[in-house]
């Protein structure tokens, strides 16, 4: 597996911060009361695509919230474009992936309690 460049990591960190802020600003009501956290972002080497990993609590709303994020991908990218216009030549395409590591932790926790 290829090592990510310093530039990729910096851009990913900035996009993670900006996306998290944009989602937080919309409020939990926008996502049917679910708490949406951007847990990480991975950039392609050419910085044209950003894979955003989100964790959703409660996980029972994950499917619904993922669809909402998918539907507003264009609007989020536009907003992101205004925030990163000075730093990046192209605004990366966004794709959202569910980070279910919290569910995994909870599952392991429950197994350990038994």
Buried (B, 14 or more C-beta within 10 A) or exposed (E): EEEBEEEBBEBBEBBBEBBBEBBEEBEEEBBEEBBBBBBBBBBEEEBEEBBBBBBBBEBEBBEEBBEBBEEBBEEBBEBBEEBBEEEBEEBBEBEBBBBBEBBEEEEEEEEEEE
